[in-house]
Amino acid sequence: MEITRYNSDTGNRDMPAESYDKHMSFIEVLQRAVQLKAPLIVKTSYVNDERPGAWYIKGQNSNLSYEDIKIMVEENVQNNKHSKRVCYLIKYFD
């Protein structure tokens, strides 16, 4: 498994996602992502009480490949989109 960290995200509601409490540890979220074979973990930041930030595991059961997701994230990094988010792109070696 290889994990790459970015200060961005693929976008909003762009692929299947499950949300998790922001107080969960990264290791707990990573373990769940690996169970799901999900390619992306996203941590959003606090905006206000209605949007307090959360972990998201994204891409499980998606038609997007690892390379498709990587391109989306890297384009958003270049364009400075979603820069208040942190994501972890996971490449699995089966």
N, C-alpha and C positions, 0 to 999 in steps of 0.2 A: 504494500500500500504506500502511496506517495501523497502527501498533503501539501498544497500550495496556498499560502495566505495572500489575500488581496484586500485593499481598502475600497471595496465596491460590492456590487451584487449584479445579478443578471437582469433584474427588473422587478416589477410588481405583478403578482398573480400571473406569472409567465409560464409556470409549470406546477405540477402537483407539489403541495407543501404541507407539512405538519408543524404546528407551532408548539413551543415549549416555554416554560417559565424562565424568565431572565436570570433567576437565581440558581438555576442548575449549573453545575460545573461543565467546563468544556469536555472533560473526559466522559461524563455521563451522556452528553449530547453526541459525542463521537461514537460511543458504544452503540447508541440507538441507530445512528446513521449507518454504521457498519452492518448491523442486523438487517436493516432495510436495503442494503447495497445502494444507498443514496449517494449521488456524486457531489452534493453541495450542502454545506452548513452555513447559515447566515446569522449574524448577530446584529440586530438593529439597536439603535440608541434611543434613549429617552427623549421624547418630544414634549409631551404634556401628560396629564393624568389619563386622558383618553388613549394616548399612544405611548405607553410606558417603556417600550422596548421589549424584545423577546428573542429567543432562539428560533430559527426555522430550519428544518431539514427539508431540502428541496430536491426534486428530480427523480424520486423513486417512481417507477412505472411510467416514466416519460419516454417519448419517442426521440428525445434529444440525446445525442452521443456525448461522451466526455469532451471530444474536440469541439462540438457545437457550443457546449456550455463554456468552455475555456475561451472561445472566440468572443462570445457575448460579454463575459466578464472583462476580458482585456480591452475590448472596444469601449466599455463603460469606464474603465480606468483611464484610458487615453482621453476620453471626453469629460472626465471629472464628474461622472454621474454616480449617484448613490455613494458619495465619498464618505458619508458619516456611518456607513455600514462596514462591517468586516465579514469577509466570507472565506471559507476554506474549501478549496476544490480537491476532491478525493479521487485519486486514480487507483483502481483495484487491479491487482495482478492475480488472476485466477489460475 
